[in-house]
């Protein structure tokens, strides 16, 4: 891993924004770009009460490759990125991306590139739980807008690579 990559992680514990900022700070850093993704309370016209993130065993390797690609393609000094998995409540931090560079432009471009790349490539899926009692999976491989709008109980599928216990629990809820 490049010395510019200061942190790449997937954690079931709450994420620490201050730690990410410290990791990308330094005397040569003139600009830090930070993205913090949180669980919102509304999606697809429905009230969200919580969500669960499930990861494929390759997720950390793919996240590492995303960070390395970002470092290779942008003039940055330091990158820290971490994604949370497990059960999250509204307001919880789900992902942190911090990038330090000599100038703000490079930091902002690299931060945007990394969050967009990880959202598209890293095999982490979320199951949103709605106040109505229904739920839906988001981020499944090959998913399109029409599929995403379908609640999980109508799809009767689970994410590829999801942990067997999580799949059984989800399937048990719909059968």
N, CA, C and O atoms as a DFTB+ gen file, in Angstrom:
700 C
 N C O
     1  1       0.858      -1.181       0.000
     2  2       0.000       0.000       0.000
     3  2       0.901       1.240       0.000
     4  3       1.921       1.277       0.687
     5  1       0.519       2.225      -0.759
     6  2       1.254       3.473      -0.884
     7  2       1.350       4.186       0.464
     8  3       0.454       4.086       1.302
     9  1       2.448       4.903       0.653
    10  2       2.607       5.668       1.898
    11  2       1.598       6.811       1.969
    12  3       1.358       7.363       3.043
    13  1       1.014       7.162       0.835
    14  2      -0.021       8.203       0.844
    15  2      -1.339       7.671       1.399
    16  3      -2.191       8.450       1.829
    17  1      -1.511       6.364       1.392
    18  2      -2.733       5.762       1.932
    19  2      -2.507       5.556       3.428
    20  3      -1.780       4.650       3.836
    21  1      -3.126       6.388       4.225
    22  2      -2.916       6.363       5.673
    23  2      -3.888       5.451       6.396
    24  3      -3.578       4.924       7.464
    25  1      -5.070       5.263       5.809
    26  2      -6.066       4.389       6.434
    27  2      -7.050       3.912       5.373
    28  3      -7.552       4.696       4.568
    29  1      -7.311       2.622       5.392
    30  2      -8.396       2.020       4.620
    31  2      -9.038       1.031       5.575
    32  3      -8.374       0.123       6.076
    33  1     -10.315       1.203       5.826
    34  2     -10.937       0.306       6.792
    35  2     -12.410       0.098       6.570
    36  3     -13.105       0.914       5.965
    37  1     -12.860      -1.028       7.085
    38  2     -14.283      -1.349       7.169
    39  2     -14.493      -1.780       8.611
    40  3     -13.803      -2.672       9.105
    41  1     -15.440      -1.149       9.280
    42  2     -15.578      -1.342      10.716
    43  2     -17.031      -1.479      11.135
    44  3     -17.922      -0.873      10.540
    45  1     -17.256      -2.280      12.166
    46  2     -18.577      -2.350      12.784
    47  2     -18.724      -1.307      13.892
    48  3     -19.817      -1.112      14.424
    49  1     -17.631      -0.644      14.235
    50  2     -17.639       0.379      15.283
    51  2     -17.885       1.756      14.676
    52  3     -17.633       1.962      13.489
    53  1     -18.377       2.703      15.482
    54  2     -18.567       4.063      14.975
    55  2     -17.268       4.627      14.378
    56  3     -16.173       4.362      14.874
    57  1     -17.420       5.407      13.308
    58  2     -16.268       5.970      12.613
    59  2     -15.841       7.276      13.275
    60  3     -16.659       7.986      13.862
    61  1     -14.549       7.581      13.172
    62  2     -13.968       8.737      13.843
    63  2     -13.479       9.746      12.803
    64  3     -12.424       9.557      12.198
    65  1     -14.243      10.807      12.601
    66  2     -13.896      11.845      11.637
    67  2     -12.612      12.558      12.054
    68  3     -11.770      12.847      11.203
    69  1     -12.444      12.845      13.333
    70  2     -11.243      13.529      13.804
    71  2      -9.983      12.718      13.500
    72  3      -8.953      13.284      13.134
    73  1     -10.063      11.417      13.648
    74  2      -8.913      10.561      13.337
    75  2      -8.565      10.652      11.858
    76  3      -7.391      10.756      11.502
    77  1      -9.567      10.614      11.000
    78  2      -9.322      10.722       9.558
    79  2      -8.657      12.054       9.227
    80  3      -7.726      12.098       8.423
    81  1      -9.123      13.126       9.833
    82  2      -8.505      14.440       9.600
    83  2      -7.054      14.473      10.070
    84  3      -6.187      15.013       9.383
    85  1      -6.795      13.898      11.232
    86  2      -5.406      13.846      11.737
    87  2      -4.507      13.064      10.784
    88  3      -3.364      13.451      10.541
    89  1      -5.028      11.960      10.247
    90  2      -4.227      11.105       9.378
    91  2      -3.830      11.774       8.067
    92  3      -2.800      11.426       7.490
    93  1      -4.622      12.723       7.589
    94  2      -4.299      13.380       6.320
    95  2      -3.712      14.779       6.509
    96  3      -3.450      15.482       5.533
    97  1      -3.511      15.172       7.736
    98  2      -2.936      16.488       8.031
    99  2      -1.420      16.418       8.050
   100  3      -0.832      15.348       8.206
   101  1      -0.802      17.572       7.889
   102  2       0.653      17.648       7.980
   103  2       1.140      19.005       7.515
   104  3       0.370      19.798       6.972
   105  1       2.426      19.274       7.730
   106  2       2.969      20.595       7.419
   107  2       2.968      20.938       5.925
   108  3       2.986      22.118       5.573
   109  1       2.948      19.949       5.052
   110  2       2.937      20.222       3.608
   111  2       1.526      20.227       3.027
   112  3       1.342      20.544       1.852
   113  1       0.537      19.881       3.833
   114  2      -0.851      19.830       3.381
   115  2      -1.452      21.236       3.452
   116  3      -1.502      21.850       4.518
   117  1      -1.902      21.730       2.303
   118  2      -2.528      23.044       2.250
   119  2      -4.037      22.985       2.132
   120  3      -4.722      23.987       2.337
   121  1      -4.557      21.808       1.801
   122  2      -6.003      21.650       1.667
   123  2      -6.425      20.242       2.033
   124  3      -5.795      19.264       1.631
   125  1      -7.490      20.153       2.796
   126  2      -8.065      18.855       3.161
   127  2      -9.519      18.851       2.702
   128  3     -10.290      19.757       3.016
   129  1      -9.872      17.817       1.956
   130  2     -11.271      17.623       1.562
   131  2     -11.814      16.462       2.382
   132  3     -11.156      15.437       2.556
   133  1     -13.014      16.648       2.874
   134  2     -13.623      15.655       3.743
   135  2     -15.047      15.381       3.275
   136  3     -15.824      16.305       3.035
   137  1     -15.377      14.101       3.151
   138  2     -16.757      13.696       2.895
   139  2     -17.178      12.798       4.039
   140  3     -16.480      11.845       4.387
   141  1     -18.328      13.112       4.621
   142  2     -18.899      12.291       5.685
   143  2     -20.313      11.928       5.259
   144  3     -21.174      12.798       5.129
   145  1     -20.545      10.640       5.043
   146  2     -21.867      10.163       4.674
   147  2     -22.598       9.673       5.905
   148  3     -22.054       8.897       6.691
   149  1     -23.837      10.123       6.075
   150  2     -24.622       9.746       7.246
   151  2     -25.931       9.095       6.817
   152  3     -26.362       9.227       5.671
   153  1     -26.546       8.399       7.747
   154  2     -27.833       7.756       7.498
   155  2     -28.920       8.822       7.595
   156  3     -29.081       9.474       8.627
   157  1     -29.656       8.986       6.509
   158  2     -30.732       9.973       6.495
   159  2     -32.070       9.306       6.849
   160  3     -32.190       8.081       6.820
   161  1     -33.046      10.112       7.174
   162  2     -34.326       9.585       7.663
   163  2     -35.411       9.458       6.604
   164  3     -36.561       9.175       6.940
   165  1     -35.077       9.659       5.343
   166  2     -36.094       9.643       4.311
   167  2     -35.464       9.204       2.995
   168  3     -34.413       9.723       2.619
   169  1     -36.083       8.254       2.284
   170  2     -35.592       7.820       0.984
   171  2     -36.745       7.197       0.209
   172  3     -37.584       6.504       0.785
   173  1     -36.784       7.443      -1.087
   174  2     -37.829       6.901      -1.966
   175  2     -39.231       7.230      -1.457
   176  3     -40.148       6.417      -1.578
   177  1     -39.390       8.411      -0.894
   178  2     -40.711       8.826      -0.434
   179  2     -41.171       8.162       0.847
   180  3     -42.356       8.209       1.177
   181  1     -40.248       7.541       1.576
   182  2     -40.633       6.826       2.805
   183  2     -39.696       7.177       3.956
   184  3     -38.533       7.524       3.750
   185  1     -40.227       7.078       5.162
   186  2     -39.434       7.342       6.365
   187  2     -38.522       6.154       6.662
   188  3     -38.987       5.023       6.808
   189  1     -37.214       6.425       6.749
   190  2     -36.218       5.402       7.075
   191  2     -35.990       5.445       8.586
   192  3     -35.830       6.520       9.164
   193  1     -35.977       4.262       9.225
   194  2     -35.720       4.226      10.667
   195  2     -34.325       3.701      10.993
   196  3     -33.759       4.042      12.031
   197  1     -33.767       2.870      10.104
   198  2     -32.415       2.347      10.318
   199  2     -31.976       1.640       9.047
   200  3     -32.742       1.518       8.091
   201  1     -30.740       1.179       9.051
   202  2     -30.260       0.362       7.946
   203  2     -29.178      -0.575       8.433
   204  3     -28.578      -0.381       9.491
   205  1     -28.949      -1.598       7.627
   206  2     -27.893      -2.569       7.903
   207  2     -27.006      -2.668       6.672
   208  3     -27.484      -2.888       5.559
   209  1     -25.695      -2.502       6.890
   210  2     -24.725      -2.686       5.807
   211  2     -24.138      -4.084       5.905
   212  3     -23.779      -4.545       6.988
   213  1     -24.045      -4.754       4.760
   214  2     -23.449      -6.085       4.651
   215  2     -22.317      -5.989       3.648
   216  3     -22.451      -5.344       2.608
   217  1     -21.196      -6.636       3.963
   218  2     -20.049      -6.583       3.056
   219  2     -19.704      -7.958       2.510
   220  3     -19.903      -8.977       3.171
   221  1     -19.196      -7.966       1.319
   222  2     -18.618      -9.169       0.729
   223  2     -17.209      -9.320       1.305
   224  3     -16.587      -8.313       1.644
   225  1     -16.687     -10.541       1.428
   226  2     -15.326     -10.717       1.969
   227  2     -14.239      -9.943       1.204
   228  3     -13.183      -9.654       1.766
   229  1     -14.487      -9.608      -0.057
   230  2     -13.496      -8.866      -0.848
   231  2     -13.588      -7.355      -0.662
   232  3     -12.791      -6.623      -1.248
   233  1     -14.523      -6.877       0.123
   234  2     -14.785      -5.439       0.223
   235  2     -13.557      -4.626       0.626
   236  3     -13.305      -3.571       0.045
   237  1     -12.794      -5.093       1.602
   238  2     -11.619      -4.334       2.039
   239  2     -10.571      -4.254       0.938
   240  3      -9.957      -3.204       0.747
   241  1     -10.357      -5.344       0.214
   242  2      -9.402      -5.332      -0.898
   243  2      -9.836      -4.364      -1.990
   244  3      -9.010      -3.631      -2.535
   245  1     -11.120      -4.355      -2.311
   246  2     -11.627      -3.455      -3.345
   247  2     -11.525      -2.006      -2.879
   248  3     -11.159      -1.129      -3.661
   249  1     -11.844      -1.750      -1.620
   250  2     -11.727      -0.398      -1.071
   251  2     -10.274       0.072      -1.120
   252  3     -10.002       1.227      -1.447
   253  1      -9.349      -0.818      -0.797
   254  2      -7.920      -0.485      -0.859
   255  2      -7.522      -0.125      -2.285
   256  3      -6.798       0.848      -2.499
   257  1      -7.985      -0.895      -3.256
   258  2      -7.679      -0.604      -4.659
   259  2      -8.259       0.743      -5.079
   260  3      -7.621       1.478      -5.833
   261  1      -9.450       1.076      -4.608
   262  2     -10.051       2.380      -4.915
   263  2      -9.191       3.519      -4.367
   264  3      -8.972       4.523      -5.045
   265  1      -8.707       3.354      -3.137
   266  2      -7.853       4.382      -2.532
   267  2      -6.524       4.505      -3.286
   268  3      -6.045       5.613      -3.531
   269  1      -5.935       3.370      -3.650
   270  2      -4.674       3.391      -4.390
   271  2      -4.849       4.019      -5.769
   272  3      -4.002       4.796      -6.209
   273  1      -5.938       3.689      -6.448
   274  2      -6.220       4.284      -7.758
   275  2      -6.373       5.796      -7.638
   276  3      -5.861       6.544      -8.470
   277  1      -7.071       6.240      -6.611
   278  2      -7.252       7.674      -6.388
   279  2      -5.905       8.347      -6.157
   280  3      -5.639       9.410      -6.719
   281  1      -5.060       7.743      -5.342
   282  2      -3.727       8.308      -5.084
   283  2      -2.892       8.369      -6.360
   284  3      -2.142       9.323      -6.568
   285  1      -3.020       7.355      -7.214
   286  2      -2.267       7.317      -8.469
   287  2      -2.760       8.349      -9.476
   288  3      -1.973       8.876     -10.263
   289  1      -4.053       8.637      -9.454
   290  2      -4.637       9.529     -10.456
   291  2      -4.689      10.993     -10.044
   292  3      -4.959      11.862     -10.873
   293  1      -4.434      11.270      -8.773
   294  2      -4.528      12.644      -8.273
   295  2      -3.263      13.013      -7.508
   296  3      -2.599      12.158      -6.922
   297  1      -2.951      14.287      -7.525
   298  2      -1.763      14.793      -6.842
   299  2      -2.111      15.049      -5.369
   300  3      -2.373      16.181      -4.960
   301  1      -2.105      13.967      -4.594
   302  2      -2.466      14.062      -3.181
   303  2      -1.315      13.596      -2.298
   304  3      -0.428      12.866      -2.742
   305  1      -1.344      14.024      -1.063
   306  2      -0.320      13.646      -0.091
   307  2      -0.788      12.549       0.852
   308  3       0.020      11.752       1.328
   309  1      -2.105      12.502       1.127
   310  2      -2.599      11.526       2.104
   311  2      -4.079      11.244       1.878
   312  3      -4.854      12.130       1.519
   313  1      -4.449       9.979       2.100
   314  2      -5.839       9.539       1.979
   315  2      -6.193       8.670       3.183
   316  3      -5.412       7.816       3.603
   317  1      -7.375       8.903       3.724
   318  2      -7.945       8.037       4.760
   319  2      -9.396       7.780       4.371
   320  3     -10.142       8.711       4.069
   321  1      -9.785       6.510       4.380
   322  2     -11.152       6.159       4.007
   323  2     -11.608       4.991       4.870
   324  3     -10.868       4.033       5.092
   325  1     -12.838       5.093       5.349
   326  2     -13.387       4.019       6.173
   327  2     -14.896       3.956       5.955
   328  3     -15.572       4.979       5.856
   329  1     -15.403       2.726       5.883
   330  2     -16.842       2.493       5.712
   331  2     -17.324       1.649       6.870
   332  3     -16.624       0.748       7.331
   333  1     -18.497       1.939       7.326
   334  2     -19.078       1.188       8.434
   335  2     -19.972       0.079       7.908
   336  3     -20.600       0.231       6.860
   337  1     -20.035      -1.023       8.618
   338  2     -20.959      -2.117       8.323
   339  2     -21.714      -2.463       9.599
   340  3     -21.349      -2.030      10.692
   341  1     -22.765      -3.244       9.440
   342  2     -23.595      -3.613      10.582
   343  2     -24.819      -2.717      10.653
   344  3     -25.218      -2.107       9.661
   345  1     -25.409      -2.645      11.838
   346  2     -26.644      -1.892      12.046
   347  2     -26.337      -0.428      12.349
   348  3     -25.522      -0.135      13.223
   349  1     -26.983       0.493      11.632
   350  2     -26.819       1.925      11.845
   351  2     -28.184       2.580      12.009
   352  3     -29.161       2.173      11.382
   353  1     -28.234       3.571      12.839
   354  2     -29.453       4.347      13.073
   355  2     -29.364       5.662      12.298
   356  3     -28.285       6.057      11.855
   357  1     -30.494       6.332      12.138
   358  2     -30.524       7.636      11.492
   359  2     -29.528       8.563      12.196
   360  3     -29.506       8.651      13.424
   361  1     -28.717       9.244      11.408
   362  2     -27.713      10.168      11.944
   363  2     -26.340       9.561      12.113
   364  3     -25.355      10.292      12.215
   365  1     -26.246       8.234      12.148
   366  2     -24.933       7.588      12.285
   367  2     -24.078       7.845      11.053
   368  3     -24.598       8.004       9.948
   369  1     -22.774       7.883      11.247
   370  2     -21.830       8.057      10.143
   371  2     -21.601       6.704       9.484
   372  3     -21.259       5.725      10.147
   373  1     -21.796       6.665       8.159
   374  2     -21.651       5.429       7.397
   375  2     -20.322       5.359       6.658
   376  3     -19.784       4.267       6.476
   377  1     -19.782       6.488       6.230
   378  2     -18.531       6.500       5.469
   379  2     -17.809       7.825       5.688
   380  3     -18.427       8.884       5.798
   381  1     -16.473       7.733       5.748
   382  2     -15.624       8.917       5.876
   383  2     -14.524       8.824       4.831
   384  3     -13.830       7.812       4.734
   385  1     -14.372       9.888       4.051
   386  2     -13.282      10.002       3.091
   387  2     -12.572      11.313       3.390
   388  3     -13.197      12.374       3.388
   389  1     -11.270      11.245       3.646
   390  2     -10.473      12.445       3.894
   391  2      -9.258      12.402       2.975
   392  3      -8.600      11.371       2.840
   393  1      -8.974      13.536       2.349
   394  2      -7.855      13.630       1.422
   395  2      -7.089      14.911       1.714
   396  3      -7.673      15.991       1.802
   397  1      -5.771      14.778       1.863
   398  2      -4.901      15.930       2.047
   399  2      -4.034      16.128       0.818
   400  3      -3.492      15.169       0.269
   401  1      -3.905      17.380       0.386
   402  2      -3.088      17.712      -0.775
   403  2      -2.438      19.078      -0.546
   404  3      -2.763      19.785       0.408
   405  1      -1.539      19.423      -1.419
   406  2      -0.891      20.734      -1.317
   407  2      -1.927      21.836      -1.523
   408  3      -1.906      22.852      -0.830
   409  1      -2.834      21.630      -2.481
   410  2      -3.846      22.633      -2.808
   411  2      -5.249      22.042      -2.731
   412  3      -5.430      20.832      -2.872
   413  1      -6.232      22.896      -2.509
   414  2      -7.618      22.447      -2.331
   415  2      -8.174      21.752      -3.559
   416  3      -8.920      20.782      -3.422
   417  1      -7.837      22.211      -4.746
   418  2      -8.394      21.619      -5.965
   419  2      -8.102      20.141      -6.073
   420  3      -8.989      19.346      -6.384
   421  1      -6.850      19.768      -5.814
   422  2      -6.476      18.356      -5.874
   423  2      -7.183      17.557      -4.782
   424  3      -7.633      16.435      -5.011
   425  1      -7.274      18.147      -3.599
   426  2      -7.938      17.461      -2.488
   427  2      -9.415      17.243      -2.802
   428  3      -9.940      16.151      -2.583
   429  1     -10.086      18.266      -3.310
   430  2     -11.515      18.146      -3.621
   431  2     -11.766      17.151      -4.744
   432  3     -12.690      16.343      -4.663
   433  1     -10.949      17.203      -5.792
   434  2     -11.128      16.276      -6.921
   435  2     -10.903      14.830      -6.482
   436  3     -11.667      13.938      -6.849
   437  1      -9.866      14.607      -5.705
   438  2      -9.566      13.243      -5.250
   439  2     -10.645      12.726      -4.305
   440  3     -11.014      11.554      -4.376
   441  1     -11.150      13.573      -3.430
   442  2     -12.202      13.166      -2.495
   443  2     -13.458      12.769      -3.267
   444  3     -14.064      11.738      -2.978
   445  1     -13.849      13.581      -4.245
   446  2     -15.027      13.261      -5.051
   447  2     -14.807      11.964      -5.829
   448  3     -15.704      11.125      -5.907
   449  1     -13.623      11.801      -6.399
   450  2     -13.315      10.582      -7.149
   451  2     -13.414       9.352      -6.251
   452  3     -14.004       8.344      -6.639
   453  1     -12.839       9.431      -5.055
   454  2     -12.815       8.275      -4.173
   455  2     -14.209       7.894      -3.681
   456  3     -14.545       6.710      -3.677
   457  1     -15.023       8.852      -3.270
   458  2     -16.350       8.480      -2.787
   459  2     -17.193       7.922      -3.931
   460  3     -17.942       6.965      -3.732
   461  1     -17.083       8.498      -5.110
   462  2     -17.856       7.989      -6.248
   463  2     -17.384       6.607      -6.671
   464  3     -18.199       5.749      -7.010
   465  1     -16.080       6.385      -6.656
   466  2     -15.526       5.087      -7.032
   467  2     -15.914       4.014      -6.021
   468  3     -16.323       2.917      -6.402
   469  1     -15.786       4.328      -4.739
   470  2     -16.110       3.303      -3.733
   471  2     -17.593       2.979      -3.744
   472  3     -17.966       1.821      -3.558
   473  1     -18.453       3.975      -3.958
   474  2     -19.892       3.692      -4.013
   475  2     -20.231       2.777      -5.191
   476  3     -21.145       1.957      -5.100
   477  1     -19.497       2.917      -6.292
   478  2     -19.763       2.115      -7.484
   479  2     -19.111       0.737      -7.425
   480  3     -19.650      -0.218      -7.985
   481  1     -17.960       0.613      -6.759
   482  2     -17.161      -0.607      -6.882
   483  2     -17.092      -1.496      -5.646
   484  3     -16.980      -2.715      -5.774
   485  1     -17.156      -0.918      -4.469
   486  2     -16.943      -1.712      -3.253
   487  2     -18.209      -2.517      -2.940
   488  3     -19.298      -1.951      -2.838
   489  1     -18.062      -3.843      -2.788
   490  2     -19.239      -4.684      -2.544
   491  2     -19.737      -4.594      -1.095
   492  3     -19.544      -5.490      -0.274
   493  1     -20.382      -3.463      -0.838
   494  2     -21.077      -3.237       0.436
   495  2     -22.499      -2.860       0.056
   496  3     -22.721      -1.965      -0.760
   497  1     -23.459      -3.551       0.657
   498  2     -24.860      -3.331       0.337
   499  2     -25.606      -2.920       1.593
   500  3     -25.262      -3.327       2.703
   501  1     -26.631      -2.107       1.399
   502  2     -27.413      -1.713       2.572
   503  2     -28.849      -2.164       2.423
   504  3     -29.426      -2.160       1.336
   505  1     -29.400      -2.553       3.554
   506  2     -30.816      -2.858       3.640
   507  2     -31.441      -1.749       4.475
   508  3     -31.173      -1.628       5.670
   509  1     -32.276      -0.944       3.832
   510  2     -32.957       0.139       4.531
   511  2     -34.241      -0.395       5.159
   512  3     -34.987      -1.156       4.543
   513  1     -34.478       0.025       6.403
   514  2     -35.691      -0.364       7.114
   515  2     -36.584       0.868       7.239
   516  3     -36.154       1.915       7.724
   517  1     -37.821       0.729       6.800
   518  2     -38.746       1.851       6.767
   519  2     -39.731       1.799       7.929
   520  3     -39.985       0.738       8.498
   521  1     -40.279       2.958       8.270
   522  2     -41.257       3.057       9.360
   523  2     -42.480       2.193       9.076
   524  3     -43.162       1.765      10.008
   525  1     -42.762       1.934       7.826
   526  2     -43.924       1.111       7.452
   527  2     -43.723      -0.367       7.784
   528  3     -44.670      -1.151       7.733
   529  1     -42.493      -0.745       8.123
   530  2     -42.184      -2.146       8.388
   531  2     -41.548      -2.851       7.205
   532  3     -41.047      -3.965       7.353
   533  1     -41.557      -2.228       6.037
   534  2     -40.918      -2.830       4.862
   535  2     -39.430      -2.477       4.851
   536  3     -38.967      -1.638       5.623
   537  1     -38.704      -3.133       3.964
   538  2     -37.282      -2.835       3.809
   539  2     -36.915      -3.028       2.346
   540  3     -37.665      -3.631       1.578
   541  1     -35.753      -2.509       1.971
   542  2     -35.243      -2.688       0.616
   543  2     -33.729      -2.747       0.647
   544  3     -33.085      -2.121       1.489
   545  1     -33.169      -3.505      -0.280
   546  2     -31.721      -3.575      -0.460
   547  2     -31.311      -2.518      -1.470
   548  3     -32.007      -2.288      -2.458
   549  1     -30.177      -1.878      -1.218
   550  2     -29.639      -0.850      -2.101
   551  2     -28.183      -1.184      -2.380
   552  3     -27.441      -1.555      -1.470
   553  1     -27.771      -1.054      -3.643
   554  2     -26.378      -1.265      -3.995
   555  2     -26.050      -2.662      -4.452
   556  3     -24.880      -3.045      -4.479
   557  1     -27.068      -3.442      -4.815
   558  2     -26.828      -4.809      -5.260
   559  2     -26.130      -4.807      -6.620
   560  3     -26.328      -3.884      -7.411
   561  1     -25.311      -5.832      -6.905
   562  2     -24.639      -5.909      -8.201
   563  2     -25.652      -5.922      -9.341
   564  3     -26.659      -6.627      -9.283
   565  1     -25.371      -5.126     -10.385
   566  2     -26.233      -5.089     -11.546
   567  2     -27.551      -4.377     -11.322
   568  3     -28.436      -4.423     -12.177
   569  1     -27.690      -3.720     -10.183
   570  2     -28.938      -3.060      -9.830
   571  2     -29.183      -1.863     -10.735
   572  3     -28.256      -1.124     -11.068
   573  1     -30.438      -1.677     -11.130
   574  2     -30.816      -0.473     -11.843
   575  2     -31.920       0.230     -11.057
   576  3     -32.380      -0.275     -10.033
   577  1     -32.332       1.377     -11.536
   578  2     -33.305       2.180     -10.791
   579  2     -34.600       1.413     -10.544
   580  3     -35.156       1.496      -9.448
   581  1     -35.091       0.676     -11.523
   582  2     -36.347      -0.059     -11.350
   583  2     -36.227      -1.114     -10.258
   584  3     -37.143      -1.287      -9.455
   585  1     -35.101      -1.817     -10.227
   586  2     -34.904      -2.834      -9.197
   587  2     -34.745      -2.174      -7.838
   588  3     -35.288      -2.661      -6.846
   589  1     -34.004      -1.065      -7.779
   590  2     -33.759      -0.400      -6.509
   591  2     -35.058       0.056      -5.862
   592  3     -35.164       0.064      -4.635
   593  1     -36.031       0.428      -6.651
   594  2     -37.283       0.910      -6.093
   595  2     -38.125      -0.213      -5.505
   596  3     -39.047       0.046      -4.733
   597  1     -37.822      -1.453      -5.860
   598  2     -38.573      -2.592      -5.331
   599  2     -38.119      -2.913      -3.906
   600  3     -36.920      -3.050      -3.664
   601  1     -39.032      -3.034      -2.981
   602  2     -38.644      -3.445      -1.632
   603  2     -38.109      -4.876      -1.636
   604  3     -38.450      -5.678      -2.505
   605  1     -37.275      -5.176      -0.661
   606  2     -36.636      -6.482      -0.553
   607  2     -37.660      -7.608      -0.555
   608  3     -37.431      -8.642      -1.182
   609  1     -38.770      -7.432       0.122
   610  2     -39.730      -8.527       0.234
   611  2     -40.397      -8.858      -1.101
   612  3     -40.990      -9.929      -1.228
   613  1     -40.322      -7.983      -2.088
   614  2     -40.859      -8.288      -3.402
   615  2     -39.805      -8.967      -4.278
   616  3     -40.147      -9.736      -5.176
   617  1     -38.531      -8.686      -4.021
   618  2     -37.465      -9.257      -4.833
   619  2     -37.185     -10.713      -4.475
   620  3     -36.851     -11.517      -5.345
   621  1     -37.321     -11.050      -3.199
   622  2     -37.044     -12.405      -2.702
   623  2     -35.638     -12.863      -3.059
   624  3     -35.410     -14.028      -3.386
   625  1     -34.708     -11.931      -2.992
   626  2     -33.297     -12.246      -3.214
   627  2     -32.493     -11.571      -2.136
   628  3     -32.997     -10.724      -1.398
   629  1     -31.238     -11.954      -2.054
   630  2     -30.328     -11.331      -1.099
   631  2     -29.045     -10.997      -1.830
   632  3     -28.783     -11.550      -2.898
   633  1     -28.237     -10.102      -1.275
   634  2     -27.017      -9.702      -1.959
   635  2     -26.052     -10.870      -2.115
   636  3     -25.891     -11.685      -1.206
   637  1     -25.420     -10.938      -3.265
   638  2     -24.405     -11.949      -3.513
   639  2     -23.286     -11.760      -2.505
   640  3     -22.808     -10.641      -2.317
   641  1     -22.867     -12.819      -1.861
   642  2     -21.765     -12.730      -0.910
   643  2     -22.157     -12.262       0.476
   644  3     -21.295     -12.130       1.345
   645  1     -23.434     -12.007       0.702
   646  2     -23.853     -11.582       2.036
   647  2     -23.573     -12.706       3.021
   648  3     -23.569     -13.880       2.651
   649  1     -23.345     -12.351       4.246
   650  2     -23.066     -13.351       5.256
   651  2     -24.279     -14.258       5.400
   652  3     -25.406     -13.765       5.448
   653  1     -24.079     -15.580       5.469
   654  2     -25.208     -16.518       5.482
   655  2     -26.252     -16.211       6.548
   656  3     -27.448     -16.330       6.280
   657  1     -25.838     -15.823       7.739
   658  2     -26.799     -15.524       8.791
   659  2     -27.692     -14.361       8.427
   660  3     -28.895     -14.384       8.686
   661  1     -27.090     -13.324       7.815
   662  2     -27.856     -12.151       7.412
   663  2     -28.836     -12.502       6.309
   664  3     -29.961     -12.002       6.287
   665  1     -28.407     -13.370       5.383
   666  2     -29.284     -13.779       4.288
   667  2     -30.450     -14.580       4.853
   668  3     -31.598     -14.350       4.472
   669  1     -30.173     -15.512       5.752
   670  2     -31.256     -16.317       6.332
   671  2     -32.238     -15.443       7.094
   672  3     -33.449     -15.647       7.013
   673  1     -31.713     -14.456       7.846
   674  2     -32.600     -13.584       8.595
   675  2     -33.480     -12.787       7.645
   676  3     -34.683     -12.658       7.871
   677  1     -32.888     -12.255       6.585
   678  2     -33.660     -11.457       5.627
   679  2     -34.676     -12.322       4.912
   680  3     -35.826     -11.912       4.750
   681  1     -34.280     -13.514       4.479
   682  2     -35.198     -14.389       3.771
   683  2     -36.303     -14.877       4.697
   684  3     -37.452     -15.018       4.279
   685  1     -35.957     -15.131       5.948
   686  2     -36.959     -15.584       6.900
   687  2     -38.043     -14.542       7.125
   688  3     -39.182     -14.881       7.445
   689  1     -37.689     -13.283       6.960
   690  2     -38.650     -12.220       7.161
   691  2     -39.687     -12.139       6.060
   692  3     -40.754     -11.553       6.245
   693  1     -39.369     -12.741       4.885
   694  2     -40.300     -12.614       3.767
   695  2     -40.979     -13.920       3.414
   696  3     -41.882     -13.913       2.577
   697  1     -40.604     -15.021       3.996
   698  2     -41.183     -16.305       3.611
   699  2     -42.232     -16.756       4.608
   700  3     -42.826     -17.821       4.441
